[in-house]
Every structure is written in structure tokens, then in C-alpha cells.
Amino acid sequence: MADIIELVYADHDWLRRQFFRLDDATSATELAAIWDVLSARLDAHAEAEEVVFYPALLKHGGREDPGNPEADPEDETEDAITDHNAIRDAVRESRRHEPGSEKWFEAVIKARTENGEHLDEEEREAMPDFIKSASLELRHQLGMRWLQFYAEHESIRGIDARDKDADDYIEHHS
């Protein structure tokens, strides 16, 4: 079964591992090679979540979860869009600087920090909420859409990496 939750977790793991690979780089050339792929995937991952996962969370996420009284799909989605925008901003800033330069490292560290906080929050709140409220059939359908999204964006080009207004997004997808 192509479970959306498993696929999102797998992407999260891949993103974390790529940031660790940056730690192992010993030259600007190595940093650039790793960051080129990682930064493009950060953009693609955010877009995949916004196209596939968050619209479903808004429609199917549980509003009253006794295990998590704070669970609210609109709040979770707003947080995610805001986080994605912060990550996109840091990625764009990194692309303005030479890999390995002080300004480049500042932007990459900002992207890493924002991404880490986002993944942790998503795994603690949005994903468990969705697991409890979505059927396995829906999770499979979304998993297939997730795989299709990446197949259509194999080169991770053509991704809409512009910031989004969280309120407009929620209104459009609710």
C-alpha cells in the first residue's frame, strides 16, 4: 500500500539525511552539489504537501481529538504553510550567495532550523491527527497522488516555490 503517511515520513528522513551530508562536505564544490539537490527537494516537498497532504487534512482531519485537544486542521495547515514559506525564503537567500560563504551558511542553517522544526511539529501534530481521522483507503489514494506528483516533477523543476498566503490557502482548500 502506498500510504501517504509513510511516504511523507520517508521524505522527511531523506531531507534530514541530506542536511547531515552537508556536515560531511569538505569543499565548496561538495557543498554546492549536495545543496543543489537538497534545496530543490525542499521546494518540491513543500509543494507536494500543499498539493496532496494539506488539502486532505483540511477536509478529513479530526477537529476534536481527546488525545490532543489542540488538534485543529486549519491551525496545523496555517503553521505548515508559514513554515514552508520560511524554508523557501531561506532557500532563496542561499541561492544568492556562493556555496561555502558565510552568508550562504547563514541561509542554509536558517533553512535547516526551519525545516527541522517544521518536520518535528508535523510529525507530532498533523500526521497523527490524519492517521486517526483518515481511512486506509484515503491514505492509499493520497499516497498514489504523492507518487504521481514526484513522477511528474522527477527533475524537481517546475515547482512553485513562491510563498503562499496561509489564509488564502486554507480558504481555497477547505
Secondary structure as GFF3:
##gff-version 3
##sequence-region A 1 174
A	DSSP	alpha_helix	4	24	.	.	.	ID=ss1
A	DSSP	alpha_helix	28	48	.	.	.	ID=ss2
A	DSSP	pi_helix	49	53	.	.	.	ID=ss3
A	DSSP	alpha_helix	54	60	.	.	.	ID=ss4
A	DSSP	alpha_helix	73	94	.	.	.	ID=ss5
A	DSSP	alpha_helix	102	124	.	.	.	ID=ss6
A	DSSP	alpha_helix	126	133	.	.	.	ID=ss7
A	DSSP	alpha_helix	136	152	.	.	.	ID=ss8
A	DSSP	alpha_helix	166	173	.	.	.	ID=ss9
###
